[in-house]
Amino acid sequence: MSIRCEICGKSPSTGCNVSHANNHTKRRWLPNLQRVRALINGQSRHVRACTNCIRSGRIIKP
């Protein structure tokens, strides 16, 4: 199961941790995905959606 929002397609982004000594190590920012029930094509099913989609009303709850 991929770490991707099924509504907007948001996925992990990458970057670096930067220490006080300016050492750079790779890191990932993961989207805050929640498993919610949503109406899709008139049917209720579980989707993995980011909290931004849930709050903005892109998810229609049954």
CHARMM internal coordinates of N, CA and C (Angstrom, degrees):
IC EDIT
DIST 1 N 1 CA 1.4409
DIST 1 CA 1 C 1.5289
ANGL 1 N 1 CA 1 C 108.38
DIST 1 C 2 N 1.3047
ANGL 1 CA 1 C 2 N 116.49
DIHE 1 N 1 CA 1 C 2 N 122.81
DIST 2 N 2 CA 1.4557
ANGL 1 C 2 N 2 CA 119.86
DIHE 1 CA 1 C 2 N 2 CA -175.69
DIST 2 CA 2 C 1.5283
ANGL 2 N 2 CA 2 C 110.96
DIHE 1 C 2 N 2 CA 2 C -78.53
DIST 2 C 3 N 1.3136
ANGL 2 CA 2 C 3 N 114.32
DIHE 2 N 2 CA 2 C 3 N 156.22
DIST 3 N 3 CA 1.4629
ANGL 2 C 3 N 3 CA 120.67
DIHE 2 CA 2 C 3 N 3 CA 176.56
DIST 3 CA 3 C 1.5140
ANGL 3 N 3 CA 3 C 107.13
DIHE 2 C 3 N 3 CA 3 C -90.75
DIST 3 C 4 N 1.3375
ANGL 3 CA 3 C 4 N 115.23
DIHE 3 N 3 CA 3 C 4 N 79.36
DIST 4 N 4 CA 1.4597
ANGL 3 C 4 N 4 CA 121.05
DIHE 3 CA 3 C 4 N 4 CA -176.47
DIST 4 CA 4 C 1.5167
ANGL 4 N 4 CA 4 C 108.74
DIHE 3 C 4 N 4 CA 4 C -149.33
DIST 4 C 5 N 1.3279
ANGL 4 CA 4 C 5 N 115.93
DIHE 4 N 4 CA 4 C 5 N 136.31
DIST 5 N 5 CA 1.4591
ANGL 4 C 5 N 5 CA 121.14
DIHE 4 CA 4 C 5 N 5 CA 176.95
DIST 5 CA 5 C 1.5321
ANGL 5 N 5 CA 5 C 108.21
DIHE 4 C 5 N 5 CA 5 C -70.14
DIST 5 C 6 N 1.3364
ANGL 5 CA 5 C 6 N 116.88
DIHE 5 N 5 CA 5 C 6 N 131.19
DIST 6 N 6 CA 1.4564
ANGL 5 C 6 N 6 CA 120.44
DIHE 5 CA 5 C 6 N 6 CA -178.35
DIST 6 CA 6 C 1.5240
ANGL 6 N 6 CA 6 C 112.38
DIHE 5 C 6 N 6 CA 6 C -78.07
DIST 6 C 7 N 1.3274
ANGL 6 CA 6 C 7 N 117.73
DIHE 6 N 6 CA 6 C 7 N -11.61
DIST 7 N 7 CA 1.4593
ANGL 6 C 7 N 7 CA 121.20
DIHE 6 CA 6 C 7 N 7 CA -179.14
DIST 7 CA 7 C 1.5232
ANGL 7 N 7 CA 7 C 111.10
DIHE 6 C 7 N 7 CA 7 C -94.02
DIST 7 C 8 N 1.3311
ANGL 7 CA 7 C 8 N 117.02
DIHE 7 N 7 CA 7 C 8 N -56.86
DIST 8 N 8 CA 1.4684
ANGL 7 C 8 N 8 CA 119.79
DIHE 7 CA 7 C 8 N 8 CA -175.14
DIST 8 CA 8 C 1.5269
ANGL 8 N 8 CA 8 C 113.11
DIHE 7 C 8 N 8 CA 8 C -102.92
DIST 8 C 9 N 1.3266
ANGL 8 CA 8 C 9 N 118.19
DIHE 8 N 8 CA 8 C 9 N -12.76
DIST 9 N 9 CA 1.4650
ANGL 8 C 9 N 9 CA 120.47
DIHE 8 CA 8 C 9 N 9 CA 178.96
DIST 9 CA 9 C 1.5170
ANGL 9 N 9 CA 9 C 114.30
DIHE 8 C 9 N 9 CA 9 C 83.62
DIST 9 C 10 N 1.3237
ANGL 9 CA 9 C 10 N 117.52
DIHE 9 N 9 CA 9 C 10 N 12.92
DIST 10 N 10 CA 1.4632
ANGL 9 C 10 N 10 CA 120.38
DIHE 9 CA 9 C 10 N 10 CA 179.43
DIST 10 CA 10 C 1.5282
ANGL 10 N 10 CA 10 C 109.64
DIHE 9 C 10 N 10 CA 10 C -62.48
DIST 10 C 11 N 1.3354
ANGL 10 CA 10 C 11 N 116.98
DIHE 10 N 10 CA 10 C 11 N 134.08
DIST 11 N 11 CA 1.4534
ANGL 10 C 11 N 11 CA 122.20
DIHE 10 CA 10 C 11 N 11 CA -177.45
DIST 11 CA 11 C 1.5253
ANGL 11 N 11 CA 11 C 109.27
DIHE 10 C 11 N 11 CA 11 C -135.11
DIST 11 C 12 N 1.3390
ANGL 11 CA 11 C 12 N 118.40
DIHE 11 N 11 CA 11 C 12 N 174.06
DIST 12 N 12 CA 1.4593
ANGL 11 C 12 N 12 CA 119.89
DIHE 11 CA 11 C 12 N 12 CA -178.10
DIST 12 CA 12 C 1.5268
ANGL 12 N 12 CA 12 C 112.06
DIHE 11 C 12 N 12 CA 12 C -61.35
DIST 12 C 13 N 1.3346
ANGL 12 CA 12 C 13 N 115.15
DIHE 12 N 12 CA 12 C 13 N 143.71
DIST 13 N 13 CA 1.4515
ANGL 12 C 13 N 13 CA 120.34
DIHE 12 CA 12 C 13 N 13 CA 173.71
DIST 13 CA 13 C 1.5234
ANGL 13 N 13 CA 13 C 107.46
DIHE 12 C 13 N 13 CA 13 C -112.75
DIST 13 C 14 N 1.3192
ANGL 13 CA 13 C 14 N 116.71
DIHE 13 N 13 CA 13 C 14 N 157.66
DIST 14 N 14 CA 1.4541
ANGL 13 C 14 N 14 CA 120.96
DIHE 13 CA 13 C 14 N 14 CA -175.08
DIST 14 CA 14 C 1.5149
ANGL 14 N 14 CA 14 C 110.54
DIHE 13 C 14 N 14 CA 14 C -118.47
DIST 14 C 15 N 1.3101
ANGL 14 CA 14 C 15 N 114.00
DIHE 14 N 14 CA 14 C 15 N 160.29
DIST 15 N 15 CA 1.4498
ANGL 14 C 15 N 15 CA 120.86
DIHE 14 CA 14 C 15 N 15 CA 178.28
DIST 15 CA 15 C 1.5094
ANGL 15 N 15 CA 15 C 109.09
DIHE 14 C 15 N 15 CA 15 C -174.45
DIST 15 C 16 N 1.3104
ANGL 15 CA 15 C 16 N 116.33
DIHE 15 N 15 CA 15 C 16 N -154.76
DIST 16 N 16 CA 1.4557
ANGL 15 C 16 N 16 CA 121.10
DIHE 15 CA 15 C 16 N 16 CA -176.54
DIST 16 CA 16 C 1.5247
ANGL 16 N 16 CA 16 C 110.79
DIHE 15 C 16 N 16 CA 16 C -129.94
DIST 16 C 17 N 1.3417
ANGL 16 CA 16 C 17 N 115.19
DIHE 16 N 16 CA 16 C 17 N 142.06
DIST 17 N 17 CA 1.4504
ANGL 16 C 17 N 17 CA 120.25
DIHE 16 CA 16 C 17 N 17 CA 162.47
DIST 17 CA 17 C 1.5164
ANGL 17 N 17 CA 17 C 105.83
DIHE 16 C 17 N 17 CA 17 C -78.92
DIST 17 C 18 N 1.3170
ANGL 17 CA 17 C 18 N 117.62
DIHE 17 N 17 CA 17 C 18 N 135.05
DIST 18 N 18 CA 1.4585
ANGL 17 C 18 N 18 CA 121.12
DIHE 17 CA 17 C 18 N 18 CA 178.28
DIST 18 CA 18 C 1.5143
ANGL 18 N 18 CA 18 C 107.62
DIHE 17 C 18 N 18 CA 18 C -120.58
DIST 18 C 19 N 1.3178
ANGL 18 CA 18 C 19 N 116.33
DIHE 18 N 18 CA 18 C 19 N 117.12
DIST 19 N 19 CA 1.4528
ANGL 18 C 19 N 19 CA 121.02
DIHE 18 CA 18 C 19 N 19 CA -178.52
DIST 19 CA 19 C 1.5272
ANGL 19 N 19 CA 19 C 110.67
DIHE 18 C 19 N 19 CA 19 C -82.86
DIST 19 C 20 N 1.3126
ANGL 19 CA 19 C 20 N 115.82
DIHE 19 N 19 CA 19 C 20 N 174.38
DIST 20 N 20 CA 1.4602
ANGL 19 C 20 N 20 CA 121.11
DIHE 19 CA 19 C 20 N 20 CA 178.90
DIST 20 CA 20 C 1.5338
ANGL 20 N 20 CA 20 C 110.66
DIHE 19 C 20 N 20 CA 20 C -62.82
DIST 20 C 21 N 1.3388
ANGL 20 CA 20 C 21 N 116.31
DIHE 20 N 20 CA 20 C 21 N -29.16
DIST 21 N 21 CA 1.4654
ANGL 20 C 21 N 21 CA 121.23
DIHE 20 CA 20 C 21 N 21 CA 177.83
DIST 21 CA 21 C 1.5334
ANGL 21 N 21 CA 21 C 111.48
DIHE 20 C 21 N 21 CA 21 C -86.22
DIST 21 C 22 N 1.3504
ANGL 21 CA 21 C 22 N 116.32
DIHE 21 N 21 CA 21 C 22 N 9.47
DIST 22 N 22 CA 1.4679
ANGL 21 C 22 N 22 CA 123.95
DIHE 21 CA 21 C 22 N 22 CA 178.82
DIST 22 CA 22 C 1.5244
ANGL 22 N 22 CA 22 C 113.10
DIHE 21 C 22 N 22 CA 22 C 65.40
DIST 22 C 23 N 1.3584
ANGL 22 CA 22 C 23 N 116.28
DIHE 22 N 22 CA 22 C 23 N 28.29
DIST 23 N 23 CA 1.4584
ANGL 22 C 23 N 23 CA 119.93
DIHE 22 CA 22 C 23 N 23 CA 172.53
DIST 23 CA 23 C 1.5220
ANGL 23 N 23 CA 23 C 107.96
DIHE 22 C 23 N 23 CA 23 C -78.72
DIST 23 C 24 N 1.3260
ANGL 23 CA 23 C 24 N 117.45
DIHE 23 N 23 CA 23 C 24 N 137.83
DIST 24 N 24 CA 1.4667
ANGL 23 C 24 N 24 CA 122.22
DIHE 23 CA 23 C 24 N 24 CA -179.68
DIST 24 CA 24 C 1.5273
ANGL 24 N 24 CA 24 C 109.79
DIHE 23 C 24 N 24 CA 24 C -111.15
DIST 24 C 25 N 1.3275
ANGL 24 CA 24 C 25 N 116.19
DIHE 24 N 24 CA 24 C 25 N 125.18
DIST 25 N 25 CA 1.4533
ANGL 24 C 25 N 25 CA 121.49
DIHE 24 CA 24 C 25 N 25 CA 172.79
DIST 25 CA 25 C 1.5171
ANGL 25 N 25 CA 25 C 107.87
DIHE 24 C 25 N 25 CA 25 C -128.71
DIST 25 C 26 N 1.3237
ANGL 25 CA 25 C 26 N 116.42
DIHE 25 N 25 CA 25 C 26 N 147.72
DIST 26 N 26 CA 1.4604
ANGL 25 C 26 N 26 CA 121.54
DIHE 25 CA 25 C 26 N 26 CA -176.68
DIST 26 CA 26 C 1.5213
ANGL 26 N 26 CA 26 C 111.21
DIHE 25 C 26 N 26 CA 26 C -68.93
DIST 26 C 27 N 1.3200
ANGL 26 CA 26 C 27 N 116.18
DIHE 26 N 26 CA 26 C 27 N 145.56
DIST 27 N 27 CA 1.4562
ANGL 26 C 27 N 27 CA 122.18
DIHE 26 CA 26 C 27 N 27 CA 174.48
DIST 27 CA 27 C 1.5176
ANGL 27 N 27 CA 27 C 108.99
DIHE 26 C 27 N 27 CA 27 C -148.45
DIST 27 C 28 N 1.3484
ANGL 27 CA 27 C 28 N 115.63
DIHE 27 N 27 CA 27 C 28 N 168.37
DIST 28 N 28 CA 1.4649
ANGL 27 C 28 N 28 CA 122.22
DIHE 27 CA 27 C 28 N 28 CA 179.32
DIST 28 CA 28 C 1.5099
ANGL 28 N 28 CA 28 C 109.77
DIHE 27 C 28 N 28 CA 28 C -129.40
DIST 28 C 29 N 1.3280
ANGL 28 CA 28 C 29 N 115.98
DIHE 28 N 28 CA 28 C 29 N 142.56
DIST 29 N 29 CA 1.4603
ANGL 28 C 29 N 29 CA 122.39
DIHE 28 CA 28 C 29 N 29 CA 170.67
DIST 29 CA 29 C 1.5114
ANGL 29 N 29 CA 29 C 106.71
DIHE 28 C 29 N 29 CA 29 C -104.64
DIST 29 C 30 N 1.3373
ANGL 29 CA 29 C 30 N 116.92
DIHE 29 N 29 CA 29 C 30 N 119.02
DIST 30 N 30 CA 1.4551
ANGL 29 C 30 N 30 CA 121.41
DIHE 29 CA 29 C 30 N 30 CA -177.65
DIST 30 CA 30 C 1.5231
ANGL 30 N 30 CA 30 C 109.73
DIHE 29 C 30 N 30 CA 30 C -97.08
DIST 30 C 31 N 1.3397
ANGL 30 CA 30 C 31 N 117.69
DIHE 30 N 30 CA 30 C 31 N 141.32
DIST 31 N 31 CA 1.4666
ANGL 30 C 31 N 31 CA 119.13
DIHE 30 CA 30 C 31 N 31 CA 176.06
DIST 31 CA 31 C 1.5234
ANGL 31 N 31 CA 31 C 110.35
DIHE 30 C 31 N 31 CA 31 C -69.72
DIST 31 C 32 N 1.3153
ANGL 31 CA 31 C 32 N 115.65
DIHE 31 N 31 CA 31 C 32 N 150.36
DIST 32 N 32 CA 1.4672
ANGL 31 C 32 N 32 CA 121.57
DIHE 31 CA 31 C 32 N 32 CA -179.73
DIST 32 CA 32 C 1.5278
ANGL 32 N 32 CA 32 C 108.03
DIHE 31 C 32 N 32 CA 32 C -83.56
DIST 32 C 33 N 1.3335
ANGL 32 CA 32 C 33 N 116.35
DIHE 32 N 32 CA 32 C 33 N 90.08
DIST 33 N 33 CA 1.4629
ANGL 32 C 33 N 33 CA 121.91
DIHE 32 CA 32 C 33 N 33 CA -176.78
DIST 33 CA 33 C 1.5204
ANGL 33 N 33 CA 33 C 110.68
DIHE 32 C 33 N 33 CA 33 C -93.79
DIST 33 C 34 N 1.3254
ANGL 33 CA 33 C 34 N 114.74
DIHE 33 N 33 CA 33 C 34 N 139.12
DIST 34 N 34 CA 1.4585
ANGL 33 C 34 N 34 CA 122.18
DIHE 33 CA 33 C 34 N 34 CA 177.11
DIST 34 CA 34 C 1.5276
ANGL 34 N 34 CA 34 C 107.91
DIHE 33 C 34 N 34 CA 34 C -126.28
DIST 34 C 35 N 1.3364
ANGL 34 CA 34 C 35 N 116.08
DIHE 34 N 34 CA 34 C 35 N 145.47
DIST 35 N 35 CA 1.4636
ANGL 34 C 35 N 35 CA 120.71
DIHE 34 CA 34 C 35 N 35 CA 177.25
DIST 35 CA 35 C 1.5165
ANGL 35 N 35 CA 35 C 107.10
DIHE 34 C 35 N 35 CA 35 C -92.06
DIST 35 C 36 N 1.3289
ANGL 35 CA 35 C 36 N 116.42
DIHE 35 N 35 CA 35 C 36 N 110.84
DIST 36 N 36 CA 1.4623
ANGL 35 C 36 N 36 CA 121.33
DIHE 35 CA 35 C 36 N 36 CA -176.47
DIST 36 CA 36 C 1.5279
ANGL 36 N 36 CA 36 C 109.57
DIHE 35 C 36 N 36 CA 36 C -127.38
DIST 36 C 37 N 1.3336
ANGL 36 CA 36 C 37 N 114.87
DIHE 36 N 36 CA 36 C 37 N 157.85
DIST 37 N 37 CA 1.4658
ANGL 36 C 37 N 37 CA 119.92
DIHE 36 CA 36 C 37 N 37 CA 173.85
DIST 37 CA 37 C 1.5052
ANGL 37 N 37 CA 37 C 108.18
DIHE 36 C 37 N 37 CA 37 C -89.06
DIST 37 C 38 N 1.3337
ANGL 37 CA 37 C 38 N 115.82
DIHE 37 N 37 CA 37 C 38 N 133.49
DIST 38 N 38 CA 1.4606
ANGL 37 C 38 N 38 CA 120.14
DIHE 37 CA 37 C 38 N 38 CA -179.00
DIST 38 CA 38 C 1.5159
ANGL 38 N 38 CA 38 C 109.21
DIHE 37 C 38 N 38 CA 38 C -138.15
DIST 38 C 39 N 1.3282
ANGL 38 CA 38 C 39 N 115.26
DIHE 38 N 38 CA 38 C 39 N 153.59
DIST 39 N 39 CA 1.4593
ANGL 38 C 39 N 39 CA 120.87
DIHE 38 CA 38 C 39 N 39 CA 174.42
DIST 39 CA 39 C 1.5282
ANGL 39 N 39 CA 39 C 108.06
DIHE 38 C 39 N 39 CA 39 C -84.80
DIST 39 C 40 N 1.3264
ANGL 39 CA 39 C 40 N 115.35
DIHE 39 N 39 CA 39 C 40 N 116.98
DIST 40 N 40 CA 1.4591
ANGL 39 C 40 N 40 CA 120.94
DIHE 39 CA 39 C 40 N 40 CA 178.25
DIST 40 CA 40 C 1.5156
ANGL 40 N 40 CA 40 C 107.67
DIHE 39 C 40 N 40 CA 40 C -129.11
DIST 40 C 41 N 1.3429
ANGL 40 CA 40 C 41 N 115.91
DIHE 40 N 40 CA 40 C 41 N 118.68
DIST 41 N 41 CA 1.4707
ANGL 40 C 41 N 41 CA 122.50
DIHE 40 CA 40 C 41 N 41 CA -176.51
DIST 41 CA 41 C 1.5279
ANGL 41 N 41 CA 41 C 111.64
DIHE 40 C 41 N 41 CA 41 C 55.58
DIST 41 C 42 N 1.3271
ANGL 41 CA 41 C 42 N 116.51
DIHE 41 N 41 CA 41 C 42 N 37.74
DIST 42 N 42 CA 1.4533
ANGL 41 C 42 N 42 CA 121.06
DIHE 41 CA 41 C 42 N 42 CA 177.79
DIST 42 CA 42 C 1.5140
ANGL 42 N 42 CA 42 C 114.95
DIHE 41 C 42 N 42 CA 42 C 80.04
DIST 42 C 43 N 1.3380
ANGL 42 CA 42 C 43 N 117.76
DIHE 42 N 42 CA 42 C 43 N 0.61
DIST 43 N 43 CA 1.4563
ANGL 42 C 43 N 43 CA 121.34
DIHE 42 CA 42 C 43 N 43 CA 179.71
DIST 43 CA 43 C 1.5152
ANGL 43 N 43 CA 43 C 109.57
DIHE 42 C 43 N 43 CA 43 C -116.41
DIST 43 C 44 N 1.3315
ANGL 43 CA 43 C 44 N 115.93
DIHE 43 N 43 CA 43 C 44 N 145.80
DIST 44 N 44 CA 1.4474
ANGL 43 C 44 N 44 CA 121.49
DIHE 43 CA 43 C 44 N 44 CA 177.93
DIST 44 CA 44 C 1.5170
ANGL 44 N 44 CA 44 C 108.96
DIHE 43 C 44 N 44 CA 44 C -88.90
DIST 44 C 45 N 1.3425
ANGL 44 CA 44 C 45 N 116.17
DIHE 44 N 44 CA 44 C 45 N 124.60
DIST 45 N 45 CA 1.4527
ANGL 44 C 45 N 45 CA 118.99
DIHE 44 CA 44 C 45 N 45 CA 176.59
DIST 45 CA 45 C 1.5218
ANGL 45 N 45 CA 45 C 109.71
DIHE 44 C 45 N 45 CA 45 C -148.73
DIST 45 C 46 N 1.3322
ANGL 45 CA 45 C 46 N 115.67
DIHE 45 N 45 CA 45 C 46 N 160.54
DIST 46 N 46 CA 1.4501
ANGL 45 C 46 N 46 CA 121.57
DIHE 45 CA 45 C 46 N 46 CA -179.70
DIST 46 CA 46 C 1.5204
ANGL 46 N 46 CA 46 C 109.67
DIHE 45 C 46 N 46 CA 46 C -80.65
DIST 46 C 47 N 1.3226
ANGL 46 CA 46 C 47 N 115.83
DIHE 46 N 46 CA 46 C 47 N 135.17
DIST 47 N 47 CA 1.4676
ANGL 46 C 47 N 47 CA 121.37
DIHE 46 CA 46 C 47 N 47 CA 175.23
DIST 47 CA 47 C 1.5239
ANGL 47 N 47 CA 47 C 107.77
DIHE 46 C 47 N 47 CA 47 C -133.18
DIST 47 C 48 N 1.3284
ANGL 47 CA 47 C 48 N 114.99
DIHE 47 N 47 CA 47 C 48 N 156.80
DIST 48 N 48 CA 1.4601
ANGL 47 C 48 N 48 CA 121.06
DIHE 47 CA 47 C 48 N 48 CA 172.51
DIST 48 CA 48 C 1.5191
ANGL 48 N 48 CA 48 C 106.97
DIHE 47 C 48 N 48 CA 48 C -98.96
DIST 48 C 49 N 1.3251
ANGL 48 CA 48 C 49 N 116.22
DIHE 48 N 48 CA 48 C 49 N 111.08
DIST 49 N 49 CA 1.4564
ANGL 48 C 49 N 49 CA 121.31
DIHE 48 CA 48 C 49 N 49 CA -176.12
DIST 49 CA 49 C 1.5208
ANGL 49 N 49 CA 49 C 109.41
DIHE 48 C 49 N 49 CA 49 C -125.32
DIST 49 C 50 N 1.3341
ANGL 49 CA 49 C 50 N 115.67
DIHE 49 N 49 CA 49 C 50 N 146.97
DIST 50 N 50 CA 1.4610
ANGL 49 C 50 N 50 CA 119.96
DIHE 49 CA 49 C 50 N 50 CA 176.76
DIST 50 CA 50 C 1.5287
ANGL 50 N 50 CA 50 C 108.72
DIHE 49 C 50 N 50 CA 50 C -75.27
DIST 50 C 51 N 1.3190
ANGL 50 CA 50 C 51 N 115.58
DIHE 50 N 50 CA 50 C 51 N 157.58
DIST 51 N 51 CA 1.4597
ANGL 50 C 51 N 51 CA 120.36
DIHE 50 CA 50 C 51 N 51 CA -177.08
DIST 51 CA 51 C 1.5191
ANGL 51 N 51 CA 51 C 111.65
DIHE 50 C 51 N 51 CA 51 C -65.99
DIST 51 C 52 N 1.3206
ANGL 51 CA 51 C 52 N 117.87
DIHE 51 N 51 CA 51 C 52 N -26.09
DIST 52 N 52 CA 1.4604
ANGL 51 C 52 N 52 CA 120.64
DIHE 51 CA 51 C 52 N 52 CA 177.22
DIST 52 CA 52 C 1.5316
ANGL 52 N 52 CA 52 C 110.17
DIHE 51 C 52 N 52 CA 52 C -64.05
DIST 52 C 53 N 1.3287
ANGL 52 CA 52 C 53 N 118.15
DIHE 52 N 52 CA 52 C 53 N -42.29
DIST 53 N 53 CA 1.4678
ANGL 52 C 53 N 53 CA 121.79
DIHE 52 CA 52 C 53 N 53 CA 178.00
DIST 53 CA 53 C 1.5245
ANGL 53 N 53 CA 53 C 111.06
DIHE 52 C 53 N 53 CA 53 C -67.18
DIST 53 C 54 N 1.3259
ANGL 53 CA 53 C 54 N 117.36
DIHE 53 N 53 CA 53 C 54 N -37.91
DIST 54 N 54 CA 1.4619
ANGL 53 C 54 N 54 CA 120.70
DIHE 53 CA 53 C 54 N 54 CA -179.38
DIST 54 CA 54 C 1.5283
ANGL 54 N 54 CA 54 C 109.97
DIHE 53 C 54 N 54 CA 54 C -66.52
DIST 54 C 55 N 1.3403
ANGL 54 CA 54 C 55 N 117.42
DIHE 54 N 54 CA 54 C 55 N -45.38
DIST 55 N 55 CA 1.4616
ANGL 54 C 55 N 55 CA 121.26
DIHE 54 CA 54 C 55 N 55 CA -177.59
DIST 55 CA 55 C 1.5274
ANGL 55 N 55 CA 55 C 112.63
DIHE 54 C 55 N 55 CA 55 C -70.00
DIST 55 C 56 N 1.3418
ANGL 55 CA 55 C 56 N 116.66
DIHE 55 N 55 CA 55 C 56 N -33.68
DIST 56 N 56 CA 1.4602
ANGL 55 C 56 N 56 CA 119.32
DIHE 55 CA 55 C 56 N 56 CA -174.89
DIST 56 CA 56 C 1.5240
ANGL 56 N 56 CA 56 C 112.49
DIHE 55 C 56 N 56 CA 56 C -81.91
DIST 56 C 57 N 1.3351
ANGL 56 CA 56 C 57 N 117.83
DIHE 56 N 56 CA 56 C 57 N -5.74
DIST 57 N 57 CA 1.4559
ANGL 56 C 57 N 57 CA 120.72
DIHE 56 CA 56 C 57 N 57 CA 176.00
DIST 57 CA 57 C 1.5144
ANGL 57 N 57 CA 57 C 114.10
DIHE 56 C 57 N 57 CA 57 C 89.36
DIST 57 C 58 N 1.3238
ANGL 57 CA 57 C 58 N 118.35
DIHE 57 N 57 CA 57 C 58 N 14.28
DIST 58 N 58 CA 1.4710
ANGL 57 C 58 N 58 CA 119.96
DIHE 57 CA 57 C 58 N 58 CA 176.36
DIST 58 CA 58 C 1.5189
ANGL 58 N 58 CA 58 C 111.23
DIHE 57 C 58 N 58 CA 58 C -74.66
DIST 58 C 59 N 1.3472
ANGL 58 CA 58 C 59 N 116.74
DIHE 58 N 58 CA 58 C 59 N -17.26
DIST 59 N 59 CA 1.4596
ANGL 58 C 59 N 59 CA 122.31
DIHE 58 CA 58 C 59 N 59 CA 176.14
DIST 59 CA 59 C 1.5306
ANGL 59 N 59 CA 59 C 106.86
DIHE 58 C 59 N 59 CA 59 C -96.96
DIST 59 C 60 N 1.3219
ANGL 59 CA 59 C 60 N 116.50
DIHE 59 N 59 CA 59 C 60 N 127.89
DIST 60 N 60 CA 1.4630
ANGL 59 C 60 N 60 CA 120.96
DIHE 59 CA 59 C 60 N 60 CA 174.91
DIST 60 CA 60 C 1.5212
ANGL 60 N 60 CA 60 C 106.43
DIHE 59 C 60 N 60 CA 60 C -103.88
DIST 60 C 61 N 1.3319
ANGL 60 CA 60 C 61 N 115.76
DIHE 60 N 60 CA 60 C 61 N 110.83
DIST 61 N 61 CA 1.4641
ANGL 60 C 61 N 61 CA 120.21
DIHE 60 CA 60 C 61 N 61 CA -177.19
DIST 61 CA 61 C 1.5189
ANGL 61 N 61 CA 61 C 109.87
DIHE 60 C 61 N 61 CA 61 C -80.90
DIST 61 C 62 N 1.3419
ANGL 61 CA 61 C 62 N 117.13
DIHE 61 N 61 CA 61 C 62 N 142.19
DIST 62 N 62 CA 1.4711
ANGL 61 C 62 N 62 CA 120.79
DIHE 61 CA 61 C 62 N 62 CA 178.73
DIST 62 CA 62 C 1.5133
ANGL 62 N 62 CA 62 C 111.89
DIHE 61 C 62 N 62 CA 62 C -73.02
END
COOR INIT
IC SEED 1 N 1 CA 1 C
IC BUILD
